[in-house]
Amino acid sequence: MARYDSSLQSQNPISQAQNSVETAHNAVTQAQSHPSGQMINQAGRAVQRAELAVEQAYDSDNKEAVRQADEQLAADEAALNSLKPTE
């Protein structure tokens, strides 16, 4: 029997981008709290994944939601780029 996802949100590119940006934000926040090389690298990978998700969401109708996600991601990326590893 096929399994169907009961959430339409998981199929929505904007929601995927927003979720990915939130994950990246959390990773950057953790890297700010514990700026080890490993945490900074993990946050960098999360930011890269979020950039791809936002890029894909730009084809959506809700440009404002995508713009907001992109702005949050840009702020997190700037914060990440200012971090120096403590190790």
C-alpha positions in Angstrom: 0.0 0.0 0.0 1.4 3.4 -1.0 2.2 5.9 1.7 0.9 9.4 1.1 2.2 12.4 2.9 -0.7 14.0 4.7 0.9 17.4 4.6 0.7 19.5 1.5 3.3 21.8 3.0 6.1 19.3 2.3 5.4 19.6 -1.4 5.4 23.4 -1.4 8.7 25.0 -2.6 8.2 28.1 -0.4 7.6 26.0 2.7 10.7 23.9 1.9 12.7 27.1 1.5 11.4 28.6 4.7 12.1 25.3 6.6 15.6 25.2 5.1 16.3 28.8 6.0 15.1 28.1 9.6 17.4 25.1 9.8 20.3 27.2 8.6 19.5 29.9 11.1 19.6 27.4 13.9 22.9 26.0 12.7 24.4 29.5 12.5 23.1 30.3 16.0 24.7 27.2 17.3 28.0 28.0 15.5 27.9 31.5 17.1 27.5 29.9 20.6 30.1 27.2 19.9 32.4 28.5 17.1 34.4 25.4 16.5 35.6 24.6 13.0 33.1 21.7 12.8 30.1 23.8 13.9 31.0 26.5 11.4 31.4 24.0 8.6 28.0 22.4 9.4 26.4 25.8 9.4 28.0 26.6 6.1 26.6 23.5 4.6 23.1 24.3 6.0 23.4 27.8 4.5 24.3 26.3 1.1 21.3 23.9 1.2 19.0 26.8 2.1 20.4 28.9 -0.8 19.4 26.2 -3.2 16.0 25.9 -1.7 15.4 29.6 -1.9 16.6 29.7 -5.5 14.1 27.0 -6.4 11.3 28.8 -4.6 11.8 32.0 -6.7 9.6 30.3 -9.4 6.7 30.4 -6.9 3.9 32.9 -6.9 4.5 34.3 -3.4 7.5 36.4 -4.1 7.2 38.3 -0.8 7.6 35.1 1.2 10.7 34.1 -0.8 12.2 37.6 -0.5 11.8 37.4 3.3 13.4 34.0 3.4 16.2 35.3 1.2 16.8 38.3 3.5 16.9 36.1 6.6 19.4 33.8 4.9 21.6 36.7 3.8 21.7 37.9 7.4 22.6 34.4 8.7 25.3 34.1 6.0 26.8 37.4 7.0 26.8 36.3 10.7 28.4 33.0 9.7 31.1 34.7 7.6 32.1 36.8 10.6 32.8 33.8 12.8 36.4 32.6 13.5 36.9 29.1 14.9 38.1 28.9 18.5 40.0 25.7 18.0 
